[in-house]
Amino acid sequence: MESSLPVLSIADREVALRIASELANAVSADAISNDAAQLTQWSMDDIAPRCVVSPGSAAEVAELLKLCSARGWVVVPAGGFTMQSTGRRAAACDVLLRTDRLNHVAFYDPGDLTVGLGAGVTIAAQRALLREHGQWLPLSGASSAKSTIGGVAATNFNGPAAACFGGLREYCIGVQFVTSDGKTVRGGGRVVKNVAGYDLMKLMIGSFGTLGVITEMNFKVFPRPRQTRTFLLECASPEELMATRDRLLRTSLTPLCFEIISPHAQELLQHPAEARDPDEYAPEGRLDSAQRPWVLAMRASGSDAVLARYRSVLRKGTPELAEAAEEEFWERLDNFASYVAARGPNSLLLRIGSTTDQVAAVLSAVAKMLSDFDLLPAVIGRAAMASFLVGLVPLAVGPPSAEKLAKAIAAVRAAVPAGAIVTVLGMPAEAKTHCDPWDAHASDLDLMRNIKRALDPAGILNRGRYMV
């Protein structure tokens, strides 16, 4: 089957050859690819890069960006390529800068509970490293096997463990990145008690590769719980779900994770790899989800006495998961975003942030997508933080038009309470001409522009992708 992705024109190939030739002075030649057939696999919103480069060190990143800045070439940083289409359609992509070779361990001091990791280290690799010493980082990515440290930081992707440990900004203690003009910058340090200088870690986290290329990050790590259990509380309706959540929040329980899982999300998690042909797809049970309950998943850690306390507070007979079944359950939740994408190119992935008293209104707004737009809403999210990932999977036999998808996004934004933020993490490229993926307040944009000009004066990093 022939690829539908674009192939570089002769003119583009000539430019690509020139770019590759000049980049060879900055990085090793074997780290550069400008083969037209290979480049199409790295297309973003049908825009193929002219050249793909995988630097092997921060010094090579600096030389590469210095050259690109001087030539005015647009650079798009990339990690595991799991969320590379998030944001507006890129203005261009002269150089795709992959961080896969920045996969070193800069340092690891188990006694001080600190670790420094290259931006290209995957979530799965860092888990394996820390597990050997009974430690862990509460990091999640769109795909644990592919998502990288740098990519998770750039997108500020926080998983279920944020309920206990907070977001990535809470335990990142240092960062190294390279600005567009080739300057290597360090912020923070290697120790937990470090208050010197500007807090560049928080600035780079969530910047989507527009302010600099992250090459290394330092973290404080945590002791790995010796034993955990996951309790699955089933609720017949969103109203019962909210009442149960509020009751548990008033107790003294302090779970590692406290997650809401909607009925359609459960089906998605149980059958994650099935890309559906709409002509053949029939959802399990009725579309009003009466066949499946809502679920509150509470992950607890501690001694036998602590776990017994959870059992005494929760309903008698609440199902429990342990060991391998528990690990698989949370692994699937970590990979929820990739499962939504696997259902087809017309699926939508939203990130909705609100306040805890607005959760019921947010869930109600999302539920309307089924009746109004034939989109199955699959929702997971932090029950105590009101931060949700929402997958909207088309049900109609014919794929919905870009205009219809854009109207669905606009309908969600109009229906959620004032102050809630709806960001589109995944959507078809065509829909981006009808709907802005970002949901930002105008008052924030001037400050963003000033920071962008200070760190990327040439405007070459991810040009057109972000809000400024």
N, C-alpha and C positions, 0 to 999 in steps of 0.2 A: 504494500500500500504506500503510495507516494505521500510525502509530508506536505501539509498545507502551509507550512511556514515559509516565509519569503527567503529567496536566495539572493545573495549580493549581486548587484549589477556589475558590468565590466568596470564602470567608473568607480563604484564602491570598492571593487577588488584592487584597483590601482591605488586608491587612497589607503586601503588596508595594508597593502604591501609597503607603502611609504611609512605608515605609522609603525608597523612591525620592525622595519629596518631601523628606524630611529630609536625605538624602545630597546633594541638589542644593545644599545650603549648604556642602558640603565639597569637592565636585568639580564639574567642568563638567557641565551637563545632558546633553550629547551623549555622555558617557562612561558613562551609566547606561541599563540596559535592564531592564524588568520585564514585557515582553510574554510572556504565558503560552506562546504557541506557540514563541517563540525560547528560552525558558528550558529547555524539555524537552531541547534538544540538549546542554545542559551538565549533564545528570543524572549523578549518581554513585551507583552501587548503587541505582538507581531513586529516588533522592532528588533532586528538582529544586530548585535555588536559588530563593529568592523575589526575588532581585535580582542582576544581574550588573553589576559596575563595573570599568572599566578606567582607573585613575588615570594621569595623564600625568607625574607627578613624585613625588619622595619627600615633598614638602610636602603634596601631595594625599593620599598614603597615610597620612600622619600625622594629618591632619584627619579622614579617613574612620575610622581606627581609634579615634581619640579619641571620636568620636560613637558608634560601635558599642559601645565599652566602656561608655560612660555608659548606653546603652539595653539592654545585655545581649544584643546580637545576635551570633549565631555567625558568624564569618568563616572562609571556606575559601580560602586562597591557591591560585592555579593558574597554571602556566606554559603549556607547549604541550599540556597535557591528555593526555600520553602515559602517565602513571602515576598518574592522578588517583584510580583505584580501589584503589590500594595501601593496605593497612592495614585496620583494623576499619571497620565501617559507621559513617558519621558520625552523631552524635546529631541534627544538624540542619544546615541551610545557609541562613541568612538572607541572607547576602551572599557571593557568589562574587567574589573579588578577583582579576581577571586582570592579569598583568604585561605583556601584549603591547605596551603603549604606552611601557613603560620600556625602550626599545630604543636608547638613546643610547650613544655612545662617550664616556665621561667624559674619558679622556686616552689617548694612545698615544705612547710614546717608544721608537721602534725602537732607538735607540742605547743606551738603558739596559735594553732587553729587558723593558719593563713595559707593561701595558695595564690600563685600567679600563673595565669594560663594565656597562651596565645589565642588570638581571635578565631583561629581556624579549628580549635579543639571542639569536638562535638559534645553534645549533652551526654550521650551514652558513654563516651570516652572519659569524661570527667567523673561520672558516677563510678565507673570501674576503678579509676585511680583512687578516689576517696574511700571507696568501700573497703579496700585492703587495710585501711587504718581505722575502720569503724567510724567514719565521718561522712558527711554529705553536704551538698548545697541544694537548697530548695528551688532549683531552676527547672523550668519547663520550656519546651519549644514546640513548634507546629509539628515536628517529627523528631523524636529523640535521637534517631539514627543519623539524621541529616543536619538538623539545626545546630548552629555553632554558637560559641560564646559571644563572638562579635555580633552575629545576627540577632541573637536574643536581646543583647544590650541595645543595639541600634533601633529595634522595633519595640523595646520595652515590653516584651511578651512575658507576662507573669501567670503562673499556673495556680492550681488549687492550694499549694502550700503557702501562698501569700496570705491566706486567712490567719496563719499563726506567725509567720516570719516577716510579713510585709513584702513589698515589691523589691525588685533588684536594687533599687537605689539605697535600700536599708542596709545591705550587707556588702556592697561594693566599696572597697577602701582605696582603690587606686586605678588609674587608667593611663595608658600610653596611646597616643594617636598622632597621625601625621596630617598637617593642614595641606590645603590645596597647593601652596607654594613650596612644599617640601620640607617644612619645619617639623621636627619631632618634638612633641609636647608631652610632659608628664604632669599628672595631677594626683594628689593624695600620696600614698606610699605603700609600704609593706607591713605596717603595723596597724592595729585596730585604732589606737588612740593617736590619731593624726589630724590636726586641725589647721595645718599651715596652708596658706595660699587660698586661691579660689577653689570652689567645689566643682571642679571640671567633670567629675564623674556624673553628677546629676545632669549636667549640661549635655553630655554626650549620649546618655541613656535616653532613648526615644527620639534621637535626632535623625533617624533614617538615613544615615550616611551623607547628610548634607553639609555637615560642619567639618568633617575630617574622617579619615579612615582609621578605625580602631584597630590596633595591632596587638594589644595586650591588656588584660584586666586582672586586678588583684581583688581577692575576696576574703572575708572572714568566713570560716566554715563552722559546722555544727556537729556535735556528737550524734552519731546515727542511733536512733531509738533501738533498744535491744529487742523490744517486742511491740507490735502494733496490731490493732484490730480495726476493721471497718464495719460500721453498723449502717444498715440500709433501712431507713424509715420510710415506709410507703404511705402515701397520702392520696386520698380519692379525688381531690380537687385542689386548684391553686389556693382556695380559701383555707382549706385544712392545712395545706403546706405552710402558709404564712402564720397560721396560729401555732403550729408545731415549732416553726423556727423561732417565733417570739418567745415561746415558753422556754426553749432550750437556751436562748441567749440570756435569760434571767437566772439561769443556774450557774454553778461554779465550774462547770465543765470548760476545759480549754483544749479543744481538739486541734490536731495538726492541720486538718482540712475539714471544711464544712461546705458541701457542694450541693447545689440544686441541679437536678437532672430531669428534664421534661420527658413526657412519654415518647415523642418522636426521636428525641436524642438517644433514648435507650435502644431503639431499633437500629439507629445509625451506629452506635457503639458495638452492638452485637453482630452486625453485618458490615464491617468497616470498608471492605475492599471491593464491594459490589458496585460497579458503575452501571447504572440502570438504563435500559432501553425503555423510553416512555411507552412504546407500543406494547411492551410485555410486562410492565411493572404494575403490580397490584399491591398496595400497602397491606401490612398485617393488620387485621381487625378493621374496625370502623374508623373513618377519618376524624371522628370527634374524640378519638383516643380513649374511649370508654373501656377498651380492652386492657389498657395499661395504666398504672398509677403514676403519680409524680413521686419522685424519690429525693430524700435528703440523705446524702452520704456523709457520714461523720467518721473521720479517721482519728483514732485515739492511740496514745502511747503511754507506757508506764508500767508499773509493777502489777502483779495480779490484783492487788487491793485497789489500785486506780481503775483498772478495767472493770472490776466488780462494781465500782461506784457508777460507771457509765451504765452498766446493765440495770442497776437499781433505779436510775433516773429515767431510762428509756422504757418504751412499752415492753411488756413481757413477751418473749418470743421473737424479738427483733432479729432479723437475719444478720449473721456475722460472716465476714470474709477474713481469712488469715493466710499467711505465707504466700505460696505461688498464686493462688486465686486472687488474693488481695493485690499483689504486685501487678498482675495482668490487668486488673480493674483500673488501677490508677495510671498505668501505662497507656491504656486506651483513652482515658480522659485527657492525658497529655497530648495525644495525637489527634484530638477531635478536629482541629482545623484542617489537617491533611485528609481526614475522612470526608469532610464536607466537599473539599476540592475534588476528591475522587469520584463523587457522585455525578460529575458532569461539568462542562465549562460554563454552564449558565446558572450554577449555584452561586448564592451570595453568602458571604461571611461578614457579619457585623460585630463590632465591639461596642457595647453599651455600658456607660458608666453613669450611675445616678447616686442617690442617697438611700439609706436602708429603709426609710419610710415610703419610698417610691417604688419598691420592688413590685408590688401588686399591679400598679399602673403600667409598669414596663412590660410585665408578662402579658397583661391584657392587650397592650398595643401590638405586641408580637403575634399573639394568637389570631388577630384579625387578618393576618396575611393569608391564612388558609381559605377563608371564605371570600375575601376580596380579591386575591391575586393568584389563587391556586398554587400557593407556595407552602410546603410543609415546614413549619417552624420547629427546629431542634435547638433547645436551649440548655446550656450548662453555665454555671457561674457561682461566684462566691456568695453564699447565703448571708454572711455577716458583713459583706463589703459592698454589695450591690454592683458588682462588676461582672458582666456577662459576655460570653461568646454565643452568637446566634447564627445558626446555619439556616438558610432559606432555600430549600430544594424544590425545583419545579416539579409539579405533578402533571401538568397538562401534556397531552400527546405531542403537540407541537411545541418546540422550545419557545419560551416567551421572548418577545421582542426586547431590544435594548430600551426602548421607551417605556415598556411596561415594567421592567426591572427598576428603572430610574424612578418611576412613579411609586413603586413599592417602597423604595428607600425613603422617598419624600413623605410617604404616608406614615412610616414608622417615626420619622423625625417630628412630624406634626402631632402624632398621638402620644409620644412620651411626655412626661411632665417637664415643665420649664426647668432648665438647668441641666438636664440629662444630656450627655454627649453621645452621639451615634457616629462612629467611624466605620467606614467600609474597608475591611481588610482584604476582601476578595470579591471581584466582580468582573464580568466580561469587558474586554477593552472597548467594545462598541458603546456600552452603557456609560463610559466615562465622559463621552461627549454630551451627555444629557444630565449628568449628576456629578457633583464634586464629592469624592470619597471622604474629604476632610470636613469636620464639623467644628470650626474654630470661631471664637469671638473676635470681632474686628479689632477690639482694643488690644489684643495680644500681638497683632501682626506687625506693628511698627517695631516693637522690641525684637521680634524674630528677625526682621529685615536687618536691623542694626547688628545683631550677632552674626548673621550670615555674611554680611559685608566685612566684618572684622576677621572672620576665620576663613572665608572663601572669597577673597576679593575678586578673583577671576570668574567666579560663578560657574566652575566646571563640575562640581560634585553633585551628581543626581539632579541635573538641571531640569526643572519643570515637574519633578515628582512630588515635592512637598508643598506646603502651604505658601512658602516664600521662595 
